[in-house]
Amino acid sequence: MARRAPLPYRRPMLIGLTGGIACGKSTVAQLLTDRGAAVVDADRVAREVVAPGSAGLAALAQAFGAEVLDPRGHLDRARLATLVFGDAAARRRLEAITHPLIAQESMRQLAAAAATGAPLVVYDAALLFESGRAEHFRPVLVVSARPEVQRARLMARDGLTAAEADARINAQMPVADKAARADHVIENSGDRAQTAAQVAALWAQWVHP
């Protein structure tokens, strides 16, 4: 009996996922995970590359001093943020250390995710456009919400006043600007069922065209 030829390997689709603060990007990432996507979280990668004992943490301590370490030897993020806030040179020094490490580890994890056989690989990155890397992850999906919904969620999540929430929102690229540069937009001002329906429609388009 003739042996059946193996099916050709089908590379999973790769997308970028981003959005504004408190717009529900994590909700969409979870909905995609529930459907079988493999998600690489850039925020998690950023923490991993400066974990205790890492070359990244050693480089930060050398560049900014031991004061950026807490008593346990972990990165004191609040202290580091204070050191670079309003100091463009310090921020560039920080980015020169961390950005290459994050990019390298992200690519390693994305390759590992693709090797799992997942039908969709998602790079979840809040600063995808700001970092200039969006073109590497097309199509890009942006999660958006109405400004008043975004503000209310941020106030409830982080215990902020309206003025504090607005300050954090205004410090980021406007969600409308991200949506204008997106290939797909999920409007997440409603309930989870409405968001899930939008995710299902995109999944059918991407995975079962």
DRENDO-1510 file (C-alpha; in Angstrom, 1 decimal, always signed):
<recs>
REC; n; res; u; v; w
REC; 1; MET; +0.0; +0.0; +0.0 .
REC; 2; ALA; +1.4; +3.4; -1.0 .
REC; 3; ARG; +2.2; +5.7; +1.9 .
REC; 4; ARG; +0.1; +8.8; +2.1 .
REC; 5; ALA; +2.1; +12.0; +1.6 .
REC; 6; PRO; +2.3; +14.1; +4.7 .
REC; 7; LEU; +0.2; +17.2; +4.7 .
REC; 8; PRO; +2.1; +20.4; +4.0 .
REC; 9; TYR; +3.1; +22.4; +7.1 .
REC; 10; ARG; +0.9; +25.4; +7.5 .
REC; 11; ARG; +2.5; +28.3; +9.4 .
REC; 12; PRO; +0.1; +29.9; +11.9 .
REC; 13; MET; -1.1; +33.4; +11.3 .
REC; 14; LEU; +0.7; +36.0; +13.3 .
REC; 15; ILE; -1.1; +39.2; +14.4 .
REC; 16; GLY; -0.3; +42.2; +16.6 .
REC; 17; LEU; -2.7; +43.1; +19.4 .
REC; 18; THR; -2.7; +46.5; +21.1 .
REC; 19; GLY; -5.0; +49.2; +22.4 .
REC; 20; GLY; -5.4; +52.0; +24.9 .
REC; 21; ILE; -5.1; +51.7; +28.7 .
REC; 22; ALA; -8.2; +50.2; +30.2 .
REC; 23; CYS; -9.8; +49.5; +26.8 .
REC; 24; GLY; -9.9; +45.7; +27.4 .
REC; 25; LYS; -6.9; +44.4; +25.5 .
REC; 26; SER; -6.4; +41.7; +28.1 .
REC; 27; THR; -10.0; +40.6; +27.7 .
REC; 28; VAL; -9.5; +40.2; +24.0 .
REC; 29; ALA; -6.2; +38.3; +24.5 .
REC; 30; GLN; -8.0; +35.9; +26.9 .
REC; 31; LEU; -10.9; +35.4; +24.4 .
REC; 32; LEU; -8.3; +34.6; +21.7 .
REC; 33; THR; -6.5; +32.2; +24.1 .
REC; 34; ASP; -9.8; +30.5; +24.8 .
REC; 35; ARG; -10.2; +29.8; +21.1 .
REC; 36; GLY; -6.7; +28.2; +20.9 .
REC; 37; ALA; -4.4; +31.1; +20.0 .
REC; 38; ALA; -0.9; +31.3; +21.5 .
REC; 39; VAL; -0.3; +34.7; +23.0 .
REC; 40; VAL; +3.1; +36.3; +23.8 .
REC; 41; ASP; +2.7; +39.1; +26.2 .
REC; 42; ALA; +5.2; +41.9; +25.7 .
REC; 43; ASP; +4.7; +43.2; +29.3 .
REC; 44; ARG; +5.5; +39.8; +30.7 .
REC; 45; VAL; +8.6; +39.6; +28.5 .
REC; 46; ALA; +9.7; +43.0; +29.7 .
REC; 47; ARG; +9.5; +41.7; +33.3 .
REC; 48; GLU; +11.3; +38.5; +32.5 .
REC; 49; VAL; +14.3; +40.2; +30.9 .
REC; 50; VAL; +15.0; +42.1; +34.1 .
REC; 51; ALA; +14.3; +39.3; +36.5 .
REC; 52; PRO; +16.8; +38.7; +39.4 .
REC; 53; GLY; +20.0; +37.2; +38.1 .
REC; 54; SER; +19.4; +38.4; +34.5 .
REC; 55; ALA; +21.9; +40.2; +32.4 .
REC; 56; GLY; +19.2; +42.9; +31.9 .
REC; 57; LEU; +18.9; +43.6; +35.6 .
REC; 58; ALA; +22.7; +43.7; +35.9 .
REC; 59; ALA; +22.9; +46.2; +33.1 .
REC; 60; LEU; +20.3; +48.5; +34.7 .
REC; 61; ALA; +22.1; +48.4; +38.0 .
REC; 62; GLN; +25.3; +49.3; +36.3 .
REC; 63; ALA; +23.7; +52.1; +34.3 .
REC; 64; PHE; +21.5; +53.7; +37.1 .
REC; 65; GLY; +23.1; +52.5; +40.3 .
REC; 66; ALA; +22.2; +49.9; +42.9 .
REC; 67; GLU; +19.4; +52.2; +44.1 .
REC; 68; VAL; +17.2; +50.7; +41.4 .
REC; 69; LEU; +17.3; +47.4; +43.2 .
REC; 70; ASP; +15.0; +46.6; +46.2 .
REC; 71; PRO; +16.2; +44.8; +49.3 .
REC; 72; ARG; +15.4; +41.4; +47.7 .
REC; 73; GLY; +17.5; +42.2; +44.6 .
REC; 74; HIS; +14.5; +42.8; +42.3 .
REC; 75; LEU; +14.1; +45.8; +40.1 .
REC; 76; ASP; +12.5; +48.7; +42.0 .
REC; 77; ARG; +10.3; +49.9; +39.1 .
REC; 78; ALA; +8.9; +52.9; +41.0 .
REC; 79; ARG; +12.4; +54.1; +41.7 .
REC; 80; LEU; +13.6; +53.6; +38.2 .
REC; 81; ALA; +10.5; +55.4; +36.8 .
REC; 82; THR; +11.4; +58.3; +39.1 .
REC; 83; LEU; +14.9; +58.4; +37.8 .
REC; 84; VAL; +13.9; +58.5; +34.1 .
REC; 85; PHE; +10.8; +60.6; +34.4 .
REC; 86; GLY; +11.4; +63.9; +32.6 .
REC; 87; ASP; +15.0; +63.0; +31.8 .
REC; 88; ALA; +15.1; +62.2; +28.0 .
REC; 89; ALA; +18.7; +61.1; +28.2 .
REC; 90; ALA; +18.0; +58.6; +31.0 .
REC; 91; ARG; +15.0; +57.3; +29.2 .
REC; 92; ARG; +17.0; +56.7; +26.1 .
REC; 93; ARG; +19.6; +54.9; +28.2 .
REC; 94; LEU; +16.9; +52.7; +29.7 .
REC; 95; GLU; +15.4; +51.9; +26.3 .
REC; 96; ALA; +18.8; +51.1; +24.8 .
REC; 97; ILE; +19.2; +48.4; +27.4 .
REC; 98; THR; +15.8; +47.0; +27.6 .
REC; 99; HIS; +14.4; +47.2; +24.1 .
REC; 100; PRO; +16.9; +44.9; +22.4 .
REC; 101; LEU; +16.4; +42.4; +25.2 .
REC; 102; ILE; +12.6; +42.5; +24.9 .
REC; 103; ALA; +12.7; +42.2; +21.1 .
REC; 104; GLN; +15.1; +39.2; +21.2 .
REC; 105; GLU; +13.1; +37.4; +23.9 .
REC; 106; SER; +9.8; +38.2; +22.2 .
REC; 107; MET; +11.0; +36.7; +18.9 .
REC; 108; ARG; +12.2; +33.6; +20.7 .
REC; 109; GLN; +8.8; +33.2; +22.4 .
REC; 110; LEU; +6.9; +33.8; +19.2 .
REC; 111; ALA; +8.9; +31.1; +17.4 .
REC; 112; ALA; +8.2; +28.7; +20.3 .
REC; 113; ALA; +4.5; +29.6; +20.1 .
REC; 114; ALA; +4.4; +29.0; +16.4 .
REC; 115; ALA; +5.9; +25.6; +16.9 .
REC; 116; THR; +3.1; +24.5; +19.2 .
REC; 117; GLY; +0.7; +24.2; +16.2 .
REC; 118; ALA; -1.6; +26.9; +17.4 .
REC; 119; PRO; -3.7; +28.3; +14.5 .
REC; 120; LEU; -3.0; +31.9; +15.5 .
REC; 121; VAL; -0.1; +33.5; +17.3 .
REC; 122; VAL; -0.7; +36.8; +18.9 .
REC; 123; TYR; +1.9; +39.4; +20.0 .
REC; 124; ASP; +0.2; +41.4; +22.8 .
REC; 125; ALA; +2.0; +44.8; +23.1 .
REC; 126; ALA; +0.6; +48.0; +24.6 .
REC; 127; LEU; +3.3; +50.0; +22.9 .
REC; 128; LEU; +3.3; +48.3; +19.5 .
REC; 129; PHE; +2.9; +51.5; +17.5 .
REC; 130; GLU; +5.0; +53.6; +19.8 .
REC; 131; SER; +7.9; +51.1; +19.6 .
REC; 132; GLY; +7.9; +51.3; +15.8 .
REC; 133; ARG; +7.4; +47.5; +15.5 .
REC; 134; ALA; +3.8; +47.4; +14.3 .
REC; 135; GLU; +4.8; +46.6; +10.7 .
REC; 136; HIS; +6.4; +43.4; +11.8 .
REC; 137; PHE; +3.0; +42.1; +13.2 .
REC; 138; ARG; +0.5; +42.9; +10.5 .
REC; 139; PRO; -2.5; +42.5; +10.6 .
REC; 140; VAL; -2.7; +44.7; +13.8 .
REC; 141; LEU; -5.8; +44.4; +15.9 .
REC; 142; VAL; -6.6; +47.5; +18.1 .
REC; 143; VAL; -9.0; +47.3; +21.1 .
REC; 144; SER; -10.8; +50.5; +21.6 .
REC; 145; ALA; -13.4; +52.0; +24.0 .
REC; 146; ARG; -15.3; +55.2; +24.3 .
REC; 147; PRO; -13.3; +57.8; +26.3 .
REC; 148; GLU; -15.9; +57.9; +29.1 .
REC; 149; VAL; -15.8; +54.1; +29.4 .
REC; 150; GLN; -12.0; +54.1; +29.4 .
REC; 151; ARG; -11.9; +56.7; +32.1 .
REC; 152; ALA; -14.4; +54.9; +34.3 .
REC; 153; ARG; -12.7; +51.5; +34.0 .
REC; 154; LEU; -9.3; +53.0; +34.8 .
REC; 155; MET; -10.7; +54.8; +37.9 .
REC; 156; ALA; -12.3; +51.6; +39.1 .
REC; 157; ARG; -9.3; +49.4; +38.4 .
REC; 158; ASP; -6.6; +51.6; +39.9 .
REC; 159; GLY; -8.5; +53.7; +42.4 .
REC; 160; LEU; -7.8; +56.9; +40.6 .
REC; 161; THR; -9.6; +60.3; +40.5 .
REC; 162; ALA; -11.0; +61.4; +37.2 .
REC; 163; ALA; -8.1; +63.9; +36.9 .
REC; 164; GLU; -5.5; +61.2; +37.6 .
REC; 165; ALA; -7.1; +58.8; +35.1 .
REC; 166; ASP; -7.2; +61.5; +32.4 .
REC; 167; ALA; -3.5; +62.2; +33.0 .
REC; 168; ARG; -2.6; +58.6; +32.4 .
REC; 169; ILE; -4.8; +58.4; +29.3 .
REC; 170; ASN; -3.4; +61.6; +27.9 .
REC; 171; ALA; +0.2; +60.4; +28.4 .
REC; 172; GLN; -0.4; +57.7; +25.8 .
REC; 173; MET; -1.0; +57.7; +22.1 .
REC; 174; PRO; -4.7; +58.4; +21.6 .
REC; 175; VAL; -6.8; +55.3; +21.0 .
REC; 176; ALA; -8.3; +57.0; +18.0 .
REC; 177; ASP; -4.9; +57.3; +16.4 .
REC; 178; LYS; -4.1; +53.7; +17.0 .
REC; 179; ALA; -7.5; +52.6; +15.6 .
REC; 180; ALA; -6.8; +54.7; +12.5 .
REC; 181; ARG; -3.5; +52.8; +11.9 .
REC; 182; ALA; -5.1; +49.4; +12.6 .
REC; 183; ASP; -6.1; +46.6; +10.2 .
REC; 184; HIS; -9.0; +45.6; +12.5 .
REC; 185; VAL; -10.7; +47.3; +15.5 .
REC; 186; ILE; -12.7; +45.7; +18.3 .
REC; 187; GLU; -15.0; +48.2; +20.0 .
REC; 188; ASN; -15.0; +47.2; +23.6 .
REC; 189; SER; -17.3; +49.7; +25.3 .
REC; 190; GLY; -20.1; +47.1; +25.8 .
REC; 191; ASP; -20.3; +43.9; +27.7 .
REC; 192; ARG; -18.1; +40.8; +27.3 .
REC; 193; ALA; -20.7; +39.0; +25.1 .
REC; 194; GLN; -20.5; +41.8; +22.5 .
REC; 195; THR; -16.7; +41.7; +22.6 .
REC; 196; ALA; -16.7; +37.9; +22.2 .
REC; 197; ALA; -18.9; +38.2; +19.2 .
REC; 198; GLN; -16.4; +40.5; +17.5 .
REC; 199; VAL; -13.6; +38.1; +18.4 .
REC; 200; ALA; -15.5; +35.2; +16.9 .
REC; 201; ALA; -16.1; +37.0; +13.7 .
REC; 202; LEU; -12.4; +37.8; +13.3 .
REC; 203; TRP; -11.4; +34.3; +14.3 .
REC; 204; ALA; -13.6; +32.9; +11.5 .
REC; 205; GLN; -12.0; +35.3; +9.1 .
REC; 206; TRP; -8.4; +34.5; +10.1 .
REC; 207; VAL; -8.5; +30.8; +11.0 .
REC; 208; HIS; -11.4; +29.5; +8.9 .
REC; 209; PRO; -11.6; +31.7; +5.9 .
</recs>
